[in-house]
Amino acid sequence: MTPAETLAAAAEKLRVIAEDATVGPWKHRESDSKRLGHHRIVYSANKNERGEHEQVTTLYGFGNIDPDAAYIAAMNPVVGLALADALAAAALQTWGNPPMPSREPLTPRDHLLAIATEILNE
């Protein structure tokens, strides 16, 4: 796959995933339930037709669940759609030589291609 094809494929995959996900932006908070132990809830900041926030996921345990919940909330579908747009725009650029992973400093093109490659790896 060429770099442009990789970027276009990743943009499309990310767009489909983001459009199917719970509407963003997302927020997170500590759960009110003490019987379930320490956990964080990630939820949609927008209310649904019943006037409730839709729960996206729940993280249980100790360790990094607070920063993990913050990261998940930050990487919501709004961010995913913006990133898909950036990948799609980069796919339309003239590419010339493929980026060199060992080259310093890395260009924005190199970063976008690395992101696209990770999105396509399952």
Secondary structure, DSSP 8 states (H G I E B T S, - for coil): --HHHHHHHHHHHHHHHHHHS--S-EEEEE-S-STT-SEEEEEEEEE-TTS-EEEEEEEESSSSHHHHHHHHHHT-HHHHHHHHHHHHHHHTS---S---TT-SS--HHHHHHHHHHHHH--
